[in-house]
Amino acid sequence: MTENTASAEDKFTANVSLRRNDAQHRYELLVDDRIAVQAFFRDLPGHIDFTHTETGQDFEGQGLAKVLAHFALDDVVATGKRIIPHCPFISSYLRKHEGYEQFVDWPQG
């Protein structure tokens, strides 16, 4: 499991941690040890296929999903795998943020 602890005082003051949970096939952003955002994936040969992202109701509108997306995408690139963005949120994030183009295999259709 990949884990990182971050603090974003400009948005909120809670303790935030990020991790890859391979057992549950998801990336997680926790606020005060509560799962706030989850990005689910399928681990395929040479690829991580993001299927969907969920933000807990108490954490909506705080920009936390963007923080998790950045962490998750950087983690995939660091492992040498490629990104398949079936998840609408991850797909939208990739279209708005440069630097991942060479690591993305866009789904057909």
QUIMO-V832371 format. One record per residue. N is the residue number from 1. RES is the residue in one letter. SS is DSSP state (2 for helix, 1 for strand, 0 for the rest). PHI is phi as a letter, one per 30 degrees, with the letter a starting at -180 (none if undefined). D_LAST is the distance of its C-alpha to the last C-alpha in Angstrom with 2 decimals. Layout:
n->(N:N)
res->(RES:RES)
ss->(SS:SS)
phi->(PHI:PHI)
d_last->(D_LAST:D_LAST)
This chain:
n->(1:2:3:4:5:6:7:8:9:10:11:12:13:14:15:16:17:18:19:20:21:22:23:24:25:26:27:28:29:30:31:32:33:34:35:36:37:38:39:40:41:42:43:44:45:46:47:48:49:50:51:52:53:54:55:56:57:58:59:60:61:62:63:64:65:66:67:68:69:70:71:72:73:74:75:76:77:78:79:80:81:82:83:84:85:86:87:88:89:90:91:92:93:94:95:96:97:98:99:100:101:102:103:104:105:106:107:108:109)
res->(M:T:E:N:T:A:S:A:E:D:K:F:T:A:N:V:S:L:R:R:N:D:A:Q:H:R:Y:E:L:L:V:D:D:R:I:A:V:Q:A:F:F:R:D:L:P:G:H:I:D:F:T:H:T:E:T:G:Q:D:F:E:G:Q:G:L:A:K:V:L:A:H:F:A:L:D:D:V:V:A:T:G:K:R:I:I:P:H:C:P:F:I:S:S:Y:L:R:K:H:E:G:Y:E:Q:F:V:D:W:P:Q:G)
ss->(0:0:1:1:1:1:0:0:0:0:0:0:0:0:0:1:1:1:1:1:1:0:0:0:0:1:1:1:1:1:1:0:0:1:1:1:1:1:1:1:1:1:1:1:0:0:1:1:1:1:1:1:1:1:1:0:2:2:2:0:0:0:0:2:2:2:2:2:2:2:2:2:2:2:2:2:2:2:2:0:0:1:1:1:1:0:0:2:2:2:2:2:2:2:2:2:0:0:0:0:2:2:2:1:0:0:0:0:0)
phi->(none:d:b:b:c:b:b:b:e:d:c:a:c:d:d:c:b:b:a:c:c:d:d:c:h:a:c:b:c:c:c:h:i:c:d:c:b:b:c:d:b:c:c:c:e:i:b:c:c:d:c:a:b:b:c:d:e:d:c:d:i:c:i:d:d:d:d:d:e:e:d:d:d:d:d:d:d:d:d:i:c:c:c:c:c:d:d:e:d:d:e:d:e:d:d:c:b:d:j:c:e:d:c:c:c:d:d:d:i)
d_last->(32.28:31.83:33.71:34.66:36.82:36.42:38.12:36.83:39.98:38.59:36.27:38.23:41.07:39.89:39.58:35.98:34.75:31.44:30.69:28.28:29.04:28.03:29.70:27.49:24.30:24.18:25.37:28.03:29.83:33.22:35.67:39.20:37.97:35.69:31.95:30.52:26.88:24.79:21.51:20.47:19.01:18.75:20.89:19.52:21.35:20.92:18.27:18.29:15.17:15.69:14.87:16.79:19.80:22.84:25.81:29.07:30.49:33.55:31.56:29.09:29.38:31.09:28.38:28.46:24.73:24.55:27.40:25.73:22.42:24.57:26.59:23.76:21.87:25.25:26.09:23.04:23.88:27.53:26.88:25.27:21.93:18.49:16.20:12.77:12.03:10.30:13.22:12.93:16.44:16.09:13.06:15.31:18.26:16.85:16.10:19.70:21.57:22.28:23.23:20.26:18.19:19.56:18.80:15.06:12.34:9.08:6.48:3.80:0.00)
